[in-house]
C-alpha cells in the first residue's frame, strides 16, 4: 500500500480508502466486517462513511452503515489503526435529496452539527472522528452533476463563518481531529480557506468530490486549489458506479449491480458516456489491463488526489480494486487516455 499526507496534518492515509455506502443495503453486516478485515490486511488504514449511508438513502435504512462499522469496532477494537471519516448530511434543496435525516435539522448550525456528530460517534462506537466532512453545501449550488449555476438571491443558508466556527469548537472539544468538505465548488473551498485564515479557525484538509475518467471536471477549477492549499481530493465514484469496468456496455444489466437495481443513478448513463467507456475499456484491454484496475490506477496517479475511495459489493471486486495501487500506467497508455478524453471530454459530469 502507498500512503499520502492528509492536508498538512502529518497524518498519512492509504492511497486506497475503503468506501462503505453499500453496507446495509447491498451488503450485510457480516460482509461489511469482512471487507474491513480484508482492507486492513492489505494495508488500508482509511475508512469513509456518512450518517446518510447506505445509498440510495431511505428512512428505513438511515445510518445502518455507521452502525455496521460500529459493531466491527466494538468487536475488534483497533481504533488507533484506522483513520475514520464520516459526513454530516446537509439540507435538502430538491425532492431527490433525503428529507428524513435528523427530522430535517440539517442546516450546518452549531446545534445541528453537534447533534449529527454525537449521533455518528454513538453509532460508530468511538469518541472521536479523524475527519468530519460536510456532505454537501448548506447553500443551494450546482452539485451532483448539475452544470449550470443559477444564483438564488433569496437563498437561505447558514453563513460559512458560523459553520466553520462550530466545526472548530468540535475540534477543540476533541470530538474530531480534522475537517473536510464534500461535493463542494471552487468558491466554497476558497471561502472556507479564507475564513479560517482571517479568523484563526480550523483549516480544511480535504475535499471529497467525484472524479473518474468520464468526469474529470475537478481538474478545471478545483485541482489547483488542492495542490496549492494542501487540501487534496478524496476521489469518490472513481469507477463511475462501476460503469468504467465495462460491465454495463451494450445495454448489459448484471444481476445485483447498482445501476441495475436502482433507477435513480442516471449520472453515468448517456450515449457519449457509453462511447467513451467503450474506448477506455478497449484501450486497457489492448494493454492487457483489467479496465476497472486501469481506471482506478489513473485516479491514483493524479498528484492532487490524496486517496481514492473504492466501493465493492463482492470480495472479488474488493481485492481487484485494492490491487490497483500496484499498477503504473505507461506513457503510451496515458497518451491513449488523453486522446479519448479529447474526443469525449467529461461526458458524465
Residue pairs with C-beta under 8 A, 6 or more apart in sequence:
1 14
1 15
1 16
1 42
1 43
1 44
1 325
2 14
2 15
2 300
2 325
3 12
3 13
3 14
3 15
3 45
4 12
4 13
4 15
4 232
4 305
4 306
4 307
5 11
5 12
5 13
5 306
6 12
6 13
6 83
6 131
6 178
6 205
6 206
6 232
6 306
7 178
7 203
7 204
7 205
7 206
7 230
7 231
7 232
7 306
8 203
8 205
8 230
9 177
9 178
9 205
11 83
11 130
11 177
11 178
12 45
13 45
13 46
13 83
13 306
13 307
14 43
14 44
14 45
14 46
14 307
15 300
15 307
15 308
15 325
16 39
16 42
16 44
16 46
16 300
16 307
16 308
16 310
16 321
16 322
16 324
16 325
17 44
17 46
17 47
17 48
17 85
17 234
17 307
17 308
17 309
17 310
18 35
18 36
18 39
18 44
18 46
18 47
18 48
18 309
18 310
19 48
19 236
19 309
19 310
19 311
20 32
20 35
20 47
20 48
20 49
20 53
20 65
20 68
20 69
20 311
21 49
21 50
21 53
21 54
21 55
21 65
21 311
22 54
22 55
22 258
22 311
22 312
22 313
23 29
23 31
23 32
23 35
23 53
23 54
23 64
23 65
23 68
23 69
24 32
24 53
24 54
24 61
24 64
24 65
24 67
24 68
25 54
25 55
25 56
25 61
25 64
26 54
26 256
26 258
26 261
26 313
27 35
27 313
29 68
29 71
32 65
32 68
32 69
32 72
33 68
33 71
33 72
33 75
34 315
35 312
35 315
35 318
36 47
36 69
36 72
38 315
38 318
38 319
38 322
39 47
39 318
39 322
40 78
40 81
40 82
42 319
42 322
44 322
45 81
45 82
45 83
46 82
46 83
46 85
46 307
47 69
47 82
47 83
47 84
47 85
48 85
48 86
48 208
48 234
48 309
49 65
49 66
49 69
49 84
49 85
49 86
49 87
49 124
50 65
50 66
50 86
50 87
50 89
50 133
50 135
51 62
51 63
51 66
51 86
51 87
51 88
51 89
51 101
51 116
51 119
51 120
51 123
51 135
52 62
52 63
52 87
52 89
52 98
52 101
52 135
53 63
53 64
53 65
53 66
54 61
54 64
54 65
56 262
56 264
56 265
57 98
57 100
57 101
58 100
59 100
62 98
62 100
62 101
63 119
63 123
66 86
66 120
66 123
66 124
67 123
69 84
69 123
69 124
70 123
70 124
70 125
70 126
71 125
73 79
73 82
73 124
73 125
73 126
74 125
79 126
82 130
83 130
83 131
84 124
84 126
84 129
84 130
84 131
85 129
85 130
85 131
85 132
85 133
85 180
85 234
86 120
86 124
86 129
86 131
86 132
86 133
87 132
87 133
87 134
87 135
87 182
87 208
88 106
88 108
88 112
88 113
88 116
88 117
88 120
88 132
88 133
88 134
88 135
89 98
89 101
89 102
89 106
89 116
89 135
89 136
90 106
90 107
90 108
90 134
90 135
90 136
90 137
90 138
91 106
91 107
91 138
92 98
92 99
92 104
92 106
93 140
96 264
102 112
102 115
102 116
102 119
105 111
105 112
105 115
106 112
106 116
107 138
107 157
107 158
108 134
108 138
108 158
108 162
108 163
108 166
109 158
109 162
109 163
109 166
110 162
110 165
110 166
110 169
113 163
113 166
113 167
113 170
114 166
114 170
117 129
117 132
117 170
117 175
117 176
118 175
120 129
121 127
121 128
121 129
121 175
127 174
127 175
128 174
128 175
128 176
128 177
129 175
129 176
129 177
130 176
130 177
130 178
131 176
131 177
131 178
131 179
131 180
131 205
131 206
132 167
132 170
132 176
132 178
132 179
132 180
133 179
133 180
133 181
133 182
133 206
133 208
134 163
134 180
134 181
134 182
134 184
135 182
135 183
136 143
136 144
136 182
136 183
136 184
137 143
137 157
137 183
137 184
137 185
137 188
138 157
138 158
138 160
138 163
139 155
139 157
139 188
140 152
140 155
140 157
141 149
141 185
141 188
142 148
142 149
142 150
142 185
143 183
143 184
143 185
144 183
144 267
145 267
145 348
145 349
147 349
149 185
160 188
160 191
160 192
160 195
161 195
161 199
164 192
164 195
164 196
164 199
164 201
164 202
165 199
165 201
167 176
167 179
167 201
167 202
168 179
168 201
168 202
170 176
171 177
171 178
171 179
171 202
178 202
178 205
178 206
179 202
179 203
179 204
179 205
180 204
180 205
180 206
180 207
180 208
180 231
180 234
181 188
181 189
181 192
181 204
181 206
181 207
181 208
182 207
182 208
182 209
182 234
183 208
183 209
183 210
184 192
184 207
184 209
185 221
186 221
186 222
186 225
189 204
189 207
189 222
189 225
189 229
189 231
190 225
192 204
193 203
193 204
193 225
193 229
193 231
195 201
196 202
196 203
196 204
197 203
203 231
204 231
205 230
205 231
205 232
206 231
206 232
206 233
206 234
206 306
207 222
207 226
207 231
207 232
207 233
207 234
208 233
208 234
208 235
208 236
208 309
209 218
209 222
209 233
209 234
209 235
209 236
210 218
210 235
210 236
210 237
211 218
211 233
211 235
211 236
211 237
211 238
211 299
211 302
211 305
212 235
212 237
212 238
212 239
212 240
212 244
212 295
212 299
213 240
213 244
213 276
213 280
213 295
213 298
213 337
213 340
213 341
214 240
214 243
214 244
214 268
214 273
214 276
214 277
214 280
214 344
214 346
214 347
214 348
215 237
215 240
215 346
215 348
215 349
216 341
216 345
216 346
217 346
217 349
218 233
218 235
218 304
222 233
222 304
223 233
223 302
223 304
225 231
226 232
226 233
226 304
227 303
227 304
232 304
232 305
232 306
232 307
233 302
233 304
233 305
233 306
234 305
234 306
234 307
234 309
235 299
235 302
235 305
235 307
235 308
235 309
236 309
237 268
238 295
238 296
238 299
238 308
238 309
238 310
239 245
239 292
239 295
239 296
239 310
239 321
240 267
240 268
240 273
240 277
240 295
240 348
241 258
241 259
241 265
241 267
241 268
242 248
242 257
242 258
242 259
242 292
243 259
243 268
243 273
243 277
243 348
244 277
244 280
244 281
244 291
244 292
244 295
245 281
245 291
245 292
245 295
246 277
246 278
246 281
246 291
246 292
247 254
247 257
248 254
248 257
248 259
248 277
249 274
249 277
249 278
249 281
253 259
253 260
254 260
256 313
258 265
258 313
259 265
259 268
259 269
267 348
268 348
269 348
270 347
270 348
272 344
272 347
273 344
273 347
273 348
275 344
275 347
276 340
276 343
276 344
276 347
279 340
279 343
279 344
280 291
280 294
280 295
280 337
280 340
281 291
283 294
283 333
283 336
283 337
283 340
284 290
284 291
284 293
284 294
284 295
284 333
285 291
287 294
287 330
287 332
287 333
289 297
289 327
289 329
289 333
290 320
292 317
292 320
292 321
292 324
293 320
293 321
293 323
293 324
293 327
294 324
294 327
294 329
294 333
296 308
296 310
296 321
296 324
296 327
297 324
297 327
297 328
297 329
298 329
298 334
298 337
299 305
299 308
300 308
300 324
300 325
300 327
301 328
301 329
308 324
310 318
310 321
310 322
312 318
312 321
329 337
